[in-house]
Amino acid sequence: MRWLQSGRRRDLCALLYEAGSLRRQQLKTALERHYETRIEPQSFAGSVDALVDRGLVARDTEGIHDVYHLTDEGVAAVEAYHQWLAERLHGGADGGSETGGDDSTRR
């Protein structure tokens, strides 16, 4: 899935998967804490807006706050990525990698 090419977008989805929903500033703060650096507001907004545009994240309004949560498609994408990553880390269901390499080349 194309959205997975962006680490920031993956991380935003992971944070929303864990939290359920977050206000915009809470989401930005959580990501900044994870990265241990400040993120430019325009850059953050672009990442979040791209996820909303792709239908992976939904934006609701509560009073004056934008609140974000994963859509069903977003949840499925995070879970599929988690499964794919777990297979890479643990040797997959067939005990090896898709490229035919062995475990000795991974460390």
Order of alpha helices (4+ residues) and beta strands (2+ residues): alpha-beta-alpha-alpha-beta-beta-alpha
